[in-house]
Every structure is written in structure tokens, then in C-alpha cells.
Amino acid sequence: MAKVCYSCGKGPAFGQSRSHSMVATKRRFNPNLQKVRILDDGTPRRKNVCTRCLKAGKVTKAA
């Protein structure tokens, strides 16, 4: 499953974890995706949508 938002296309961001001794190890910041039923061209479908798009009302949830 691709960790990408259906509405805005937001995906994982990459960075580094820093320990107390400032040693850098690679890490990834995943978007907060929820699998919800939305209306896609008038038909309800299950898609991965980030919580920002849900809160902003960018997608319409199916009943």
C-alpha cells in the first residue's frame, strides 16, 4: 500500500533522528492517513486520505 494521500498527494517525508550524542540515523515521517469511504465520481470508494484533507473538507465522505 502506497502511503500517499488520494486528495493532495502528500507522502512520507525523510529526515534524521538525533540521539543524545547527536548521531544521525535515517527516519521517515509518515502522513496521518485514514482509509475512508469517499465519493469518487459519484461512486463510493475506499481511499487513503490524510487527516488534513478530511478536516478541511476537501473530500466528501460517503454515507
C-alpha positions, 0 to 999 in steps of 0.5 A: 500500500502506497502511503500517499494521500488520494486528495493532495498527494502528500507522502512520507517525508525523510529526515534524521533522528538525533540521539543524545550524542547527536548521531544521525540515523535515517527516519521517515515521517509518515502522513496521518492517513485514514482509509475512508469511504469517499465519493469518487465520481459519484461512486463510493470508494475506499481511499487513503486520505490524510487527516488534513484533507478530511478536516478541511473538507476537501473530500466528501465522505460517503454515507 
